Amino acid sequence: MTRFNLALRLLFRDSRSGELTILIAALIIAVTSSTAITLFADRLHRTMTLQAADFLAADLVITSPERIPGAWLEKAGELALTRSETAEFSSVLIENDELLLAGVKAVSPRYPLRGFLKVTGADFSDEQTLASGPEPGSVWVEKRVLSALHLQIGDALTVGEKALTINRVLTYEPDKRGDFYSLSPRVMMHADDLPATGVIQPGSHVHYFFQFAGEAQGIMAFNRWVKPQLNPSQRIMDIHQDRPEVGNALNRAERYLGLSSIVVILIAGVAIAAATRRYSERHFDATAVLRCLGLKQKEILWLYGSQFFILGMLASAIGCLFGWFAQAGLFHLLHDLLPDTIASPSWFAVFFGFATGMAVLLGFALPPLLRLKRVSPLRVLRRDLEPLPSAAWLIYGLAIAIIAVLIWRYTEDFKMTGIIIGVGLIALLVLGSAVYGILWACQKLLPGLPLTWRFGVQGLIRNRQASVSQILAFSITLVAMTLSFTVRNDLLTDWQRQLPEQAPNHFVLNIFPEQQAGFQQDLDDQGLTGSRFYPIVRGRLVRINGIPVQKIVSKDSQGEQATHRDLSLTWSEQVPDENKILSGRWWADERPGLVSIEQKLASSLGVELGDKLTFTIGSEQLQAEVISIRSVKWDTMKPNFYMIFSPGTLDGFASTSMTSFYLPEDQKHFLNELVKRYPSVTVLEVDLILKQFQTILAQLTQAINYLLYFALLAGFTVLFAAVQAGLDQRIHEGALMRTLGAHRQFLRKTHVIEFALLGFSAGILAIGLSEIVLFALYTEVLHLNYQPNFLLWLVMPTLSGFFIGLAGFWGVRHVVDKPPVSVLREL
């Protein structure tokens, strides 16, 4: 008989006898969960990335104040990229003795490459979805253009020198940005009509957007080719920079999906390690017999290793199949919440799920298996002769290395990986020492406890090392679940907080100081709640400590973008909402000439506390000293500023103000009254952007909810497998106690007490460890506000004690009904 045939026969025998049932179940569940989550996360990521491209109307967009070279378009054609272009500019429209400053957008026939346009007819009721813009000779306008200029569908609208026919009302465009041109009342026309308008002349202020779409490989190749050729006035638009409210939501969602995957892997690893340990201990006697028959240590290791390799291949394949169906079912449940077009499953994700199963099996099963090769042939005579355990660095190092690699693969973030592994290990060492101390203290309390409690506590104290290992194992499981649940709640809360029910959906610019009181009164008369008025002075940063900024900034950096245009400068006595002082201090009745700078811009420009910044405002220059550096949440729908000055610094310069307010859809007519009453102001409507943002957040929220339930279900199932894997010693002890006269009810109570205490202790440790990891994750990675959850300190130990006690009771319920002799024979 060959060694491979022997391995197959032993594997078949162990499978029939139930020896590997728990291990197989744990591995299949782990691979199923990992594959399903990997497939789901991968498809959701690619779907959301595709939908995020809808927010730019393309996969890649180049913005420029002039037309791009023809060689760039030829290169795009060589890479099989489709292209379109738009031109945006402001123009004053005059119809029926009414004036309106509108944002005109001229689009090419293929616009949009991604996403769609929505329009209505004269009755404003039936909304249609279209894949292209207006035909030559026609124009689409937003509803407010009609009311402001007293026009109707079918009327003529003159843009420059060209009369165009209004045939639709524009209700949605995918790439509506937060700039002046996009937020002014929109007029959309065909690009072929643009020359006839005569609006675009040499020196005209117009922005061109060149959109490209195609395969990911072609887009990346074109990006790499064209990026070095951009001049300072041109740049490649990005969803994370140009739509931060969408980009930040996607970033956080992707990191949460990675965290959910880590949850299942950690729990599965604990279960596999426990099941393999039980398997190896139950094979000590058989291995001793094989050693007596002449097998060497290497042959023993090959014999059992080949079995686990075959087992891993089969279980991983089954798990991949189940995972495929699980993610398909998940997408079916979510079909009403997700976009119409879902990215197809990736075979790489399936392969990664298979590889994950093999890696987890290797990392957590190999150390216990290595003990089998150390079994001495003398064990056939002395059953108390157990092999020496493997080195601690091997047992823990291999598992930690596998987990670290998988965490990095899911998150692609070295910082997040280091934080989770480093903080977790340090906390486990500290808490593990604390468990030893608690068990030692419990021993002093034994004489005063009732009999059942005494036996339950003794079950933990008798083998402290095993008890500490189990408590820490359960703690890891509970920590993983707590992290997943808590981060999910706080993530959704943060999204809802940055987008409340009545978030400001209109911004007003160019309010003169003498108009502020009247403007506020008009808002109050309409029952509208507005934000504070922010004074605005337009200026440009030109020097840092006397050095021109052009010599400091690097190409394509945030600093270059901020210094090539005028900035909105303001002053304030208090720190604005959603701003946080990171270094320095805020002024309190101090002198003028101080400035607070946003943190990312300061980092890009190399600005530090005490530096002198020089600004050009009109024909004058102003110098200010940096007194503080702030963090700013750009993804909130509130006014934010790079530079905030101390009161009195900008007093000598002309200023206007801006504010924001929420206006319900049925009060839109109020905008026309405002514009007539205050002709100098500019009203920017962001309600369409808010609707886009709400759509993508709703989809992410529901997907994350279902993903959490799936992860928790897998976690509870694997947790029960872990409990089952460690029951042999307790079953043996129970059989001995029944032999000595203990009743079934007494044994059930002691088992429940022992496992409940085990779970209660694990719950306390899990809460402490969770708070430490959450603090690190929130402050360093997810950038959320950290607050201790005191409710969990009460709920978690109680729930973990109940469920783990129930799982332990369930595992031994049949054992106490068997005659002690049969139990001892089985062991």
C-alpha positions in Angstrom: 0.0 0.0 0.0 1.4 3.4 -1.0 1.5 6.3 1.5 -0.9 8.2 -0.6 -3.4 5.4 -0.6 -3.0 5.0 3.2 -3.7 8.8 3.6 -6.9 8.5 1.5 -8.1 5.5 3.6 -7.4 7.2 6.9 -9.1 10.4 5.6 -12.1 8.3 4.5 -12.3 6.5 7.8 -12.1 9.7 9.9 -14.8 11.3 7.7 -17.1 8.4 8.2 -16.6 8.3 12.0 -17.3 12.0 12.3 -13.7 12.9 13.3 -13.5 15.7 10.7 -17.1 16.9 10.7 -16.5 20.0 12.7 -13.3 20.8 10.9 -14.9 20.4 7.5 -17.9 22.4 8.5 -15.7 25.2 9.9 -13.6 25.3 6.7 -16.6 25.2 4.3 -18.3 28.0 6.3 -15.1 30.0 6.3 -14.6 29.6 2.5 -18.3 30.2 1.8 -18.3 33.4 3.8 -15.0 34.6 2.4 -15.9 33.8 -1.2 -19.4 35.3 -0.9 -18.1 38.5 0.8 -15.1 38.7 -1.6 -17.4 38.3 -4.6 -20.0 40.6 -3.2 -17.5 43.3 -2.2 -15.7 43.0 -5.6 -18.9 43.3 -7.6 -20.3 46.0 -5.4 -17.0 47.9 -5.6 -16.9 47.7 -9.4 -20.6 48.5 -9.7 -20.2 51.5 -7.4 -17.1 52.6 -9.3 -19.0 52.3 -12.5 -21.9 54.3 -11.0 -19.4 56.8 -9.5 -18.2 57.2 -13.1 -21.8 58.3 -13.8 -21.1 61.3 -11.5 -18.4 62.4 -14.1 -20.4 61.2 -17.1 -17.3 59.2 -18.1 -14.4 57.0 -16.9 -11.9 59.8 -17.3 -12.4 63.6 -17.7 -9.8 66.2 -18.7 -10.8 69.8 -17.8 -9.1 72.7 -19.7 -9.7 76.4 -20.4 -8.9 75.6 -24.1 -9.2 72.8 -26.5 -6.8 69.9 -26.1 -4.3 68.9 -28.8 -5.5 66.6 -31.6 -2.7 64.2 -30.7 -4.4 63.4 -27.4 -7.7 62.5 -29.2 -5.7 60.3 -31.7 -4.1 58.5 -28.8 -7.5 57.9 -27.2 -8.7 56.4 -30.5 -5.7 54.1 -30.6 -6.7 52.8 -27.2 -10.3 52.2 -28.4 -11.7 54.9 -26.1 -14.9 56.6 -27.0 -15.0 60.3 -26.3 -17.3 63.3 -25.9 -16.9 66.9 -24.9 -18.8 69.7 -23.2 -18.2 73.4 -22.9 -19.6 75.4 -20.0 -19.8 79.2 -19.6 -22.1 81.8 -18.0 -24.4 83.9 -20.2 -27.1 86.5 -19.4 -30.4 85.5 -21.0 -33.0 88.2 -21.9 -36.6 87.3 -22.7 -39.9 89.1 -22.0 -38.0 92.0 -20.4 -36.5 89.7 -17.8 -32.8 88.9 -17.2 -31.3 85.7 -15.9 -27.6 84.7 -15.4 -27.5 81.1 -16.5 -24.9 78.3 -16.8 -24.9 77.2 -20.4 -23.6 73.8 -21.3 -22.9 72.8 -25.0 -22.7 69.0 -25.4 -21.5 66.7 -28.2 -23.7 64.0 -29.6 -22.2 61.2 -27.5 -22.6 63.0 -24.2 -23.0 61.4 -21.6 -20.6 58.4 -22.0 -21.7 57.2 -18.5 -25.0 57.7 -16.8 -28.1 59.3 -18.4 -30.1 62.5 -18.6 -33.6 63.0 -17.3 -36.2 65.3 -18.9 -39.9 66.1 -18.7 -42.3 67.7 -21.1 -44.7 70.6 -20.7 -46.8 69.0 -17.9 -43.6 68.2 -15.8 -45.1 64.9 -14.9 -43.7 62.1 -17.0 -40.0 61.9 -16.5 -38.0 60.3 -19.4 -34.5 58.9 -19.3 -32.3 59.7 -22.3 -28.9 58.6 -23.4 -28.0 61.8 -25.3 -28.5 65.5 -25.2 -30.6 67.9 -27.2 -30.7 67.9 -31.0 -29.2 70.8 -33.1 -31.6 73.8 -33.1 -33.2 72.8 -29.7 -32.4 73.5 -26.1 -33.2 72.0 -22.8 -33.6 74.2 -19.7 -34.2 73.7 -16.0 -37.7 74.6 -14.7 -36.6 77.8 -13.0 -35.4 79.2 -16.4 -39.0 79.0 -17.6 -40.5 80.7 -14.6 -37.8 83.4 -14.4 -38.1 84.4 -18.1 -41.9 83.7 -18.4 -41.3 81.0 -21.1 -43.0 77.8 -22.0 -42.1 74.6 -23.9 -42.0 75.4 -27.6 -40.9 79.0 -27.1 -37.7 80.4 -28.5 -34.7 81.1 -26.2 -31.9 83.3 -27.5 -28.4 82.3 -26.5 -26.1 85.0 -27.7 -27.1 85.6 -31.3 -28.7 82.1 -31.8 -32.5 81.5 -31.2 -33.1 77.9 -30.1 -36.4 76.1 -29.4 -37.1 74.9 -25.9 -38.5 71.3 -26.3 -37.7 69.7 -22.9 -37.2 70.6 -19.2 -34.0 69.2 -17.9 -34.3 67.5 -14.5 -31.1 65.5 -14.1 -27.6 65.5 -15.5 -25.0 63.0 -14.2 -22.0 65.3 -14.0 -23.5 68.3 -12.2 -20.7 69.7 -10.1 -20.4 72.2 -7.3 -19.0 75.0 -9.4 -20.5 78.3 -10.5 -21.4 77.1 -14.0 -23.1 73.9 -12.8 -25.1 75.5 -10.0 -26.5 78.4 -12.0 -29.8 77.7 -13.7 -28.9 75.2 -16.5 -29.4 75.7 -20.2 -28.2 72.7 -22.3 -27.7 73.0 -26.0 -26.0 71.0 -28.9 -22.3 71.7 -29.5 -23.0 72.3 -33.2 -25.1 75.4 -32.4 -22.3 77.0 -30.3 -20.4 78.8 -33.1 -23.7 80.5 -34.2 -24.2 82.0 -30.8 -21.1 84.2 -31.1 -20.7 83.9 -27.3 -17.3 82.2 -27.4 -14.6 84.8 -28.4 -10.9 84.9 -27.8 -10.4 85.6 -24.1 -13.8 84.3 -23.2 -14.1 82.6 -19.8 -15.1 79.1 -20.8 -14.4 75.6 -19.4 -14.0 72.6 -21.6 -14.5 69.1 -20.4 -13.2 66.2 -22.5 -14.8 62.8 -21.5 -13.3 59.4 -22.3 -14.7 55.9 -21.6 -13.6 52.4 -22.4 -11.9 49.3 -20.9 -10.1 49.8 -17.6 -6.8 48.9 -19.1 -7.1 51.5 -21.9 -8.3 54.2 -19.5 -5.2 53.6 -17.2 -2.9 53.6 -20.2 -4.3 56.9 -21.5 -4.1 58.4 -18.0 -0.4 57.5 -17.7 0.3 58.8 -21.2 -1.5 62.1 -21.0 -0.8 63.1 -17.4 2.8 64.3 -17.9 1.7 66.5 -20.8 -0.9 68.5 -18.8 -0.1 72.2 -18.3 -0.9 74.0 -15.0 -4.4 75.0 -16.2 -5.4 71.4 -17.2 -6.1 68.5 -14.9 -7.6 65.0 -14.9 -10.8 65.0 -12.8 -11.3 62.4 -10.1 -14.4 61.2 -8.3 -12.6 61.6 -4.9 -11.4 65.1 -5.5 -14.2 66.6 -7.7 -17.1 64.9 -5.9 -15.7 64.5 -2.3 -19.2 63.8 -0.8 -19.3 60.7 -3.1 -15.7 59.7 -3.0 -15.4 59.8 0.8 -18.5 57.7 1.1 -17.1 55.1 -1.3 -13.7 55.1 0.5 -15.3 54.4 3.9 -17.7 51.8 2.5 -14.8 49.9 0.8 -12.9 49.9 4.1 -15.9 48.6 5.9 -16.4 45.8 3.4 -12.8 44.8 4.0 -13.4 44.9 7.8 -16.4 42.6 7.4 -14.2 40.1 5.5 -11.7 40.2 8.3 -14.5 39.4 10.8 -15.3 36.0 9.1 -11.6 35.1 8.6 -10.7 35.7 12.3 -13.7 33.7 13.5 -13.0 30.9 11.1 -9.3 30.8 12.1 -10.3 30.3 15.7 -12.6 27.5 14.9 -10.2 25.7 12.6 -7.4 25.9 15.1 -9.6 24.5 17.9 -10.9 21.7 15.6 -7.4 20.8 14.4 -6.1 20.7 18.0 -8.9 18.3 18.9 -8.2 16.2 15.9 -4.5 15.9 16.6 -5.0 15.0 20.3 -7.4 12.3 19.3 -4.8 10.8 16.9 -1.9 10.6 19.4 -2.5 6.9 20.0 -2.9 6.0 16.3 0.3 8.0 15.5 2.2 6.1 18.3 1.2 2.8 16.7 2.4 4.0 13.3 5.7 5.1 14.8 6.1 1.6 16.3 5.5 0.2 12.8 8.5 2.2 11.5 7.1 5.5 10.2 9.5 8.4 10.6 8.6 11.9 11.7 8.7 13.3 8.2 6.5 10.4 7.0 4.0 11.1 9.8 3.9 14.8 8.9 3.4 13.9 5.1 0.7 11.4 6.0 -1.5 13.8 7.9 -0.5 16.9 5.9 -1.6 15.2 2.7 -5.0 14.4 4.3 -5.5 18.0 5.2 -4.4 19.2 1.8 -7.0 17.0 0.1 -9.5 18.0 2.8 -8.7 21.7 2.2 -9.0 21.3 -1.6 -12.5 19.7 -1.4 -13.8 21.9 1.4 -12.6 25.1 -0.4 -14.1 24.0 -3.7 -17.5 23.3 -2.0 -17.2 26.6 -0.1 -16.5 28.5 -3.3 -19.6 27.0 -4.9 -21.7 27.8 -1.9 -20.2 31.3 -1.8 -21.1 31.9 -5.5 -24.7 31.0 -4.8 -24.7 33.0 -1.6 -23.6 36.3 -3.2 -26.0 35.7 -6.1 -28.8 35.4 -3.6 -27.6 38.5 -1.8 -27.7 40.5 -5.0 -31.1 39.1 -5.8 -32.4 40.4 -2.4 -30.8 43.8 -3.2 -31.9 44.2 -6.8 -34.4 46.9 -5.9 -31.7 48.9 -4.1 -28.7 48.6 -6.4 -28.2 50.1 -9.9 -29.8 48.4 -12.9 -26.4 47.3 -14.3 -24.4 45.1 -11.9 -20.8 44.2 -12.6 -20.3 40.5 -13.5 -18.7 38.1 -11.0 -14.9 37.9 -11.2 -13.2 34.5 -11.5 -10.3 36.1 -9.7 -12.5 36.7 -6.7 -13.5 33.0 -6.7 -9.9 31.9 -6.9 -9.0 34.3 -4.1 -11.8 32.7 -2.0 -10.3 29.2 -2.7 -6.8 30.5 -1.9 -8.1 32.1 1.3 -9.4 28.7 2.5 -6.1 27.0 1.9 -4.2 29.8 3.5 -6.4 29.9 6.6 -6.2 26.1 6.9 -2.4 26.3 6.6 -2.0 29.1 9.1 -4.3 27.7 11.8 -4.1 23.9 11.2 -0.4 23.3 10.6 0.9 24.2 14.2 -1.4 21.5 15.9 -0.5 19.0 13.2 3.2 19.4 13.8 2.7 17.9 17.3 1.8 14.6 15.7 5.3 14.1 14.3 6.6 14.5 17.9 4.5 11.6 19.3 6.8 9.1 20.9 6.4 5.3 20.2 6.3 4.8 24.0 2.8 6.3 24.1 1.4 2.8 23.3 2.5 1.9 26.8 2.1 5.3 28.6 -0.9 7.2 27.4 0.0 10.1 29.6 3.1 10.7 27.5 2.0 13.7 25.3 4.2 15.2 22.6 5.8 18.6 23.2 3.9 21.5 21.7 5.3 23.4 18.8 7.3 26.6 19.4 5.1 29.5 20.4 6.5 31.7 17.6 5.4 29.1 15.1 2.0 28.6 16.5 1.1 32.3 16.7 3.5 33.7 14.1 2.2 31.7 11.2 -1.5 32.5 12.0 -0.7 36.2 12.5 1.2 36.3 9.2 -1.7 34.7 7.3 -4.2 37.1 8.9 -2.0 40.1 8.2 -1.6 39.2 4.5 -5.4 38.7 4.2 -6.2 41.9 6.0 -3.9 43.8 3.7 -5.4 42.1 0.6 -8.9 43.1 1.7 -8.1 46.6 2.7 -5.0 47.4 0.6 -4.0 49.6 3.5 -0.7 48.9 5.4 -1.7 51.5 8.0 -5.0 49.8 8.8 -3.3 46.4 8.8 -0.6 47.5 11.2 -3.1 49.1 13.5 -5.4 46.1 13.7 -2.5 43.6 14.2 -0.3 45.7 16.4 -3.0 47.1 18.8 -4.8 43.7 18.9 -1.6 41.8 19.9 -0.6 44.3 22.6 -4.1 44.3 24.0 -4.3 40.5 23.9 -1.1 40.1 25.9 -2.2 42.6 28.5 -5.7 41.1 28.8 -4.4 37.5 28.7 -2.3 38.4 31.8 -5.4 39.8 33.4 -7.3 36.6 32.8 -4.6 34.6 34.6 -4.9 37.0 37.5 -8.7 36.7 37.6 -8.6 32.9 37.6 -6.1 33.0 40.4 -8.4 35.3 42.4 -11.4 33.1 41.7 -9.6 30.2 43.3 -9.7 32.1 46.6 -13.5 32.4 46.4 -14.2 28.7 45.9 -14.9 27.8 49.6 -17.7 30.3 49.8 -19.5 29.2 46.6 -22.5 26.8 46.2 -21.6 23.3 45.1 -22.6 23.7 41.5 -20.9 27.0 41.1 -17.8 25.6 42.8 -17.5 22.8 40.2 -18.2 25.2 37.4 -15.5 27.6 38.5 -13.1 24.7 39.1 -13.6 23.6 35.5 -12.0 26.9 34.5 -9.2 26.9 37.1 -8.2 23.3 36.8 -6.5 23.9 33.4 -5.7 27.6 33.4 -3.7 27.6 30.2 -6.6 26.0 28.2 -9.2 28.3 29.8 -7.1 31.4 29.0 -6.8 30.2 25.4 -10.5 29.6 25.1 -11.4 32.9 26.7 -9.0 34.8 24.4 -10.4 32.8 21.4 -13.9 33.7 22.2 -12.8 37.3 22.8 -11.3 37.5 19.3 -14.6 36.2 17.9 -16.7 38.7 19.9 -14.3 41.6 19.1 -14.6 40.9 15.4 -18.4 40.9 15.7 -18.4 44.1 17.9 -16.1 45.9 15.5 -18.3 45.0 12.5 -21.5 46.1 14.3 -20.2 49.2 15.9 -18.3 50.5 12.8 -21.4 49.9 10.7 -23.6 51.9 13.1 -21.2 54.8 13.4 -20.5 54.8 9.7 -24.2 55.1 8.9 -24.7 57.7 11.6 -21.9 59.8 10.3 -23.3 59.7 6.8 -26.8 60.7 8.1 -25.3 63.5 10.1 -23.4 65.0 7.2 -26.6 64.8 5.2 -29.6 65.6 7.6 -33.2 65.6 6.5 -33.2 69.3 5.7 -29.6 69.8 4.6 -29.1 73.2 2.9 -29.8 72.8 -0.8 -29.3 76.4 -2.0 -26.3 78.7 -1.7 -26.4 82.5 -2.2 -23.3 84.4 -3.1 -22.4 88.1 -3.6 -24.6 89.5 -0.8 -23.5 93.1 0.0 -23.2 94.1 3.6 -26.2 96.5 3.4 -28.4 93.7 2.1 -27.8 91.2 4.8 -30.5 92.3 7.2 -33.1 92.5 4.5 -32.1 89.2 3.0 -32.3 87.5 6.4 -35.8 89.0 7.0 -37.0 87.6 3.7 -35.8 84.1 4.7 -37.6 84.5 8.0 -40.8 85.6 6.3 -40.8 82.4 4.2 -40.1 80.3 7.3 -36.7 79.2 5.9 -33.8 78.3 8.1 -30.5 79.6 6.8 -26.9 79.3 8.0 -24.8 82.1 9.2 -23.5 84.8 6.8 -19.9 84.3 5.8 -17.9 87.4 4.7 -15.9 86.7 1.5 -12.9 88.5 0.1 -11.3 87.1 -3.1 -7.5 86.8 -2.9 -4.6 84.7 -4.1 -1.7 83.2 -2.1 1.6 84.4 -3.6 4.4 83.9 -1.1 5.3 81.7 1.9 7.9 83.3 4.1 8.9 85.5 1.2 9.4 82.7 -1.2 7.1 82.6 -4.3 4.6 79.7 -4.1 5.5 78.6 -7.6 8.9 77.5 -6.3 7.4 75.5 -3.5 4.4 73.6 -4.9 4.7 70.3 -6.8 2.9 69.5 -10.0 -0.6 68.1 -9.7 -0.6 68.7 -6.0 -3.5 70.2 -4.0 -1.2 73.2 -3.3 -0.8 73.8 -7.0 -4.5 73.8 -7.6 -5.2 76.1 -4.8 -2.5 78.7 -5.7 -3.4 78.9 -9.4 -6.7 80.6 -8.6 -8.3 83.1 -6.3 -9.3 81.7 -2.9 -12.4 82.7 -0.9 -10.9 84.3 2.2 -13.0 84.9 5.3 -12.8 85.8 9.0 -14.5 84.4 12.0 -14.5 84.8 15.8 -15.4 81.2 16.4 -14.1 77.9 14.9 -16.7 76.9 12.2 -18.7 73.7 12.6 -17.0 70.6 11.3 -13.6 72.2 11.7 -11.1 70.9 14.3 -7.9 72.6 15.5 -5.1 70.1 15.0 -2.2 72.3 16.0 -1.8 75.8 17.4 -4.7 77.7 18.9 -7.7 79.7 17.9 -7.6 83.5 18.5 -9.3 85.0 21.5 -9.4 88.8 21.4 -6.0 88.9 19.7 -4.5 91.3 17.2 -5.3 91.2 13.5 -2.9 89.6 11.0 -3.4 86.0 12.0 -4.6 83.1 9.8 -5.8 79.5 10.2 -5.0 77.2 7.3 -6.6 73.9 6.3 -4.5 70.9 7.2 -4.1 69.1 3.7 -3.3 72.4 2.0 -0.7 73.2 4.7 0.9 69.8 4.2 1.0 70.2 0.4 2.6 73.6 0.7 4.9 72.7 3.7 3.3 75.4 5.8 3.9 75.3 9.6 2.9 77.3 12.6 4.5 80.7 12.7 5.0 80.9 8.9 4.2 84.2 7.1 1.8 84.0 4.2 1.5 86.8 1.7 -1.8 87.3 -0.3 -2.6 89.5 -3.2 -6.1 91.1 -2.9 -6.9 93.3 -5.9 -3.8 95.6 -6.3 -2.7 95.3 -2.6 -0.8 92.7 -0.6 -1.6 91.4 2.8 0.7 89.3 5.1 -0.6 87.1 7.9 1.0 84.7 10.4 -0.2 81.1 10.6 -1.5 80.6 14.2 -3.4 77.3 13.7 -3.9 74.3 11.4 -7.4 72.9 11.0 -9.0 69.8 9.6 -12.1 70.4 7.5 -14.9 68.0 6.4 -15.3 68.8 2.8 -18.0 66.2 2.3 -20.5 68.2 4.3 -23.0 70.4 2.4 -21.7 73.5 4.2 -19.4 76.4 3.3 -15.8 75.5 4.0 -12.6 77.6 3.6 -8.9 77.0 3.2 -8.0 80.3 4.9 -9.8 81.9 7.9 -8.4 85.1 9.2 -8.7 86.8 12.7 -11.2 89.6 12.9 -9.9 92.9 11.7 -7.4 91.5 9.3 -9.5 92.0 6.1 -11.3 95.2 7.3 -9.7 97.3 4.6 -10.9 95.2 1.7 -14.3 95.2 0.0 -16.3 92.1 0.8 -19.5 90.3 0.0 -21.2 87.6 2.0 -22.6 84.1 1.3 -25.1 81.9 3.1 -27.1 78.7 2.5 -30.6 77.6 3.3 -33.1 74.7 2.7 -35.9 75.4 0.3 -38.7 72.8 -0.3 -39.6 72.0 -3.9 -43.0 73.6 -3.7 -41.4 77.0 -2.8 -39.0 77.2 -5.7 -40.8 80.3 -7.0 -39.3 82.2 -4.1 -35.9 82.1 -5.9 -37.2 84.3 -8.7 -38.4 86.8 -6.1 -35.0 86.8 -4.5 -33.2 87.4 -7.7 -35.5 90.3 -8.6 -35.2 91.9 -5.2 -31.4 91.4 -5.1 -30.1 91.5 -8.7 -26.5 91.3 -7.6 -26.8 88.0 -5.8 -26.1 84.6 -7.4 -28.3 81.6 -6.3 -26.7 78.2 -6.6 -29.0 75.2 -6.5 -27.5 72.0 -5.1 -30.7 69.9 -4.6 -29.9 67.6 -7.6 -26.4 66.9 -6.1 -28.1 66.1 -2.8 -30.4 63.7 -4.5 -27.5 61.9 -6.2 -25.7 61.7 -2.9 -28.8 60.3 -1.1 -29.2 57.7 -3.8 -25.7 56.3 -3.5 -25.8 56.4 0.3 -29.1 54.5 0.4 -27.6 51.8 -1.8 -24.4 51.5 0.3 -26.4 51.5 3.5 -28.6 48.6 2.5 -25.8 46.6 1.0 -23.8 47.1 4.2 -26.7 46.0 6.4 -27.2 42.7 4.5 -23.4 42.1 4.5 -23.3 42.6 8.2 -26.1 40.1 8.8 -24.4 37.6 6.5 -21.1 38.0 8.4 -22.8 37.7 11.8 -24.6 34.5 10.7 -21.3 33.0 9.6 -19.7 34.1 12.8 -22.3 32.6 15.1 -22.1 29.3 13.1 -18.3 29.1 13.3 -18.5 30.1 17.0 -20.6 27.1 17.8 -18.1 24.9 15.9 -15.3 26.3 18.1 -17.3 25.5 21.2 -17.9 22.0 20.0 -14.2 21.5 19.3 -13.1 21.9 22.9 -15.6 19.7 24.7 -13.7 16.4 24.9 -12.0 17.0 28.3 -15.2 18.2 29.9 -17.1 15.2 28.5 -14.5 12.9 30.0 -14.7 14.6 33.4 -18.5 14.5 33.3 -18.4 10.7 32.7 -16.1 10.3 35.7 -18.4 12.4 37.9 -21.4 10.3 36.8 -19.4 7.2 37.7 -19.0 8.7 41.2 -22.7 9.3 41.5 -23.3 12.8 40.1 -26.8 13.4 38.7 -27.5 14.6 35.1 -29.1 17.8 36.3 -26.1 18.6 38.4 -23.8 18.1 35.4 -25.9 20.2 33.2 -25.8 23.1 35.7 -22.0 22.9 36.1 -21.6 22.8 32.3 -23.8 25.9 31.8 -22.1 27.7 34.7 -18.6 26.9 33.3 -19.4 28.0 29.8 -21.4 31.0 30.9 -18.5 32.2 33.0 -16.2 31.6 30.1 -18.5 33.7 27.9 -18.9 36.4 30.5 -15.2 36.7 30.9 -14.7 36.7 27.1 -17.3 39.4 26.8 -15.6 41.7 29.3 -12.2 41.2 27.5 -13.9 41.7 24.1 -15.3 45.1 25.2 -12.0 46.3 26.5 -10.2 45.2 23.3 -12.9 46.6 21.0 -12.7 50.0 22.6 -8.9 50.1 22.1 -9.1 49.0 18.4 -12.1 51.2 17.7 -10.2 54.2 19.1 -7.2 53.5 16.8 -9.4 52.8 13.8 -11.6 55.9 14.2 -8.8 58.3 14.8 -6.2 57.0 12.4 -8.0 55.2 9.5 -11.8 56.0 9.2 -11.5 59.5 10.6 -14.7 59.3 12.6 -15.5 60.7 16.0 -14.8 58.2 18.7 -17.1 57.9 21.8 -17.0 55.0 24.3 -20.2 52.8 24.1 -21.1 52.3 27.8 -24.2 50.3 26.9 -22.1 47.6 25.3 -20.2 47.2 28.6 -23.4 46.0 30.1 -24.9 44.1 27.1 -21.9 42.3 25.7 -20.8 40.3 28.8 -24.4 39.3 29.4 -25.1 38.2 25.9 -21.8 36.4 25.4 -22.3 34.6 28.7 -25.8 33.5 27.6 -25.0 32.4 24.1 -21.7 30.6 24.9 -23.3 29.0 27.9 -26.2 27.9 25.7 -23.8 26.6 23.0 -21.8 24.6 25.7 -25.0 23.2 27.1 -26.2 22.2 23.6 -22.9 20.5 22.9 -23.1 18.2 25.9 -26.8 17.6 26.1 -26.7 14.0 24.8 -23.5 13.1 26.6 -25.1 13.2 30.1 -27.8 10.8 28.9 -25.4 8.1 27.9 -24.1 5.5 30.3 -20.6 6.5 31.7 -19.1 3.3 30.3 -20.0 4.1 26.7 -18.7 7.6 27.0 -15.3 6.4 28.4 -15.1 3.8 25.7 -15.6 6.4 23.0 -12.8 8.5 24.5 
